[in-house]
Amino acid sequence: MVQLYVQIPGDTTNCPEWAIIDLQGDLETRHPVPLSGKFIGDLHFTKKDAPVFIIGHHILYGKIVELEKPFAVLKKMISTDESNDNMDTDCDKDNNHYEVEALIRKKILFKTRPKPIIANVPKKL
C-alpha cells in the first residue's frame, strides 16, 4: 500500500476552485497539431449563468453540473533537504509530498451539437 501525503497550503477555506469543461465528441483542426496550451475558444455566461462556448464559427450551449465526487488537482513537491543526498532513492521518495493546487467540484457540460454562427449580411441593392 502506498501512502501519499497531501497538504493544502495556507487556509483551507481559500483553496482555489476550478471546473472541468466536458465536450462531447472530438475537436478537429485543419492542421493536426497538439491543442495543449493553445487558444480554443471563448467561454461566456448568460445572465442566467448558462455557459456559452464559441469555437471558431460554431456556438455551443451547455449547463453547469455538480460532480458526484470532487477532484483534487495535486502538485508534486520535492524536498530540498540536503541531508537526504546520501540516502537510497527509496528513502528519497518518502520526502516528497503533494500540495492541493485546486479543487474541482463542478463541470461545464456541452452535450449538444455545435450550431454554426451565421452572420446576417444585408444584400446589395
N, C-alpha and C positions, 0 to 999 in steps of 0.2 A: 504494500500500500504506500502511495506517495502522498506526502503532506505538502500543501502549498501554503505559504504564509502570505496573507493578503492584508494590506493596510490601506485605509482611506486617509490620505493626508489631510491635516487640518481638521476643521469642524465637519462632522459627518452630515450635518443638515445642508451644507453648502456644496455638496458634490454635484458637478455638472450633470445635466440630464440630456441625453442625445435621443434621436429617433432613427429608426430604420426606414428606408424607402424601399417598398416592395413593388416591383414591376412584374407583371405577368407577361411572359414572352421574352424575346431577345432584343437587344439594342444592336442594330446593324448600321455601319457607316459605309461610305463609298469606298474608302481605303481601309483595309483590315489592319488597324493599329490598336495597340492596347489603350483602353479608356482610363486607366488608373491616373489620377491627378489631372485629368482633362475636364474642360467645361462641357457639361452635357445639356443643361437647360436651365430655365428659370422656374423656381418654385414660389408660388404666390398663395395667399389665403383670401377667401371671400370674407365679406362682413360677418358671415355666419361660421367662420373658421373652417370652411371646407377647402381642402387643398386643391390647387390647380397647377399642373406641371406643363410647361411649354418646352417642347423639344423640337427645334427646327421649325418646320411648318405644320406641326401637329400639337394638339392640346389634349391633355388627359385630365379627367375629373376623378378625384379619389375621396377617401374618408380616413379619419384617424381612428385606429383600433388599439385598445389596451392589450398588451401581451399577457398571456396567462401566467407566465413566469418571467420575471425581469432578467436581463443580461447584465453582466458587468464587463466593461472594457478594461483590460488589465495591461499594465506596462511593466516589463521586467526591469528590476533594479539590481545592478550588480554591486556587490560590496567592494569598497575601495580600501578595506582593511589590509595594511601591508604585512601584518603578522601572519597572514594565510599564504604567503608566497611559497613557502617550503612544504605545504601540505599536498596530499594527493588531490586529484581532480574530483574524486567522490566527496571529499570533505568540503571542497570549494563550492560545490553545488548547494550545500546547506546554508551558505552565507548569502545566497541570492534570495530576494523576496519580490513580491509583486505589489504594485500600488494600483488602486482603483482609479482609473482616469475619468470614467463616467459611468452612469447607469442608464440602461435603455429599458424604458417601461412602455413605450408606445411605438407603433409603426404606422407609416403613412402608406396606405394600400391603394394602388391603382390597378383595378382588376378588369376594367372595361377597355375596349379597343380605342386607340387614339383616333381623334377626329381631325380631319385636315382643316387648317385655317385658310379660309378663302377670303381674300380682300375684296371689298366692294369697290370696283373700279368703274367710274362712270364712262359710258361710251361716248366717243367723239361724235359731234353733230356735223 
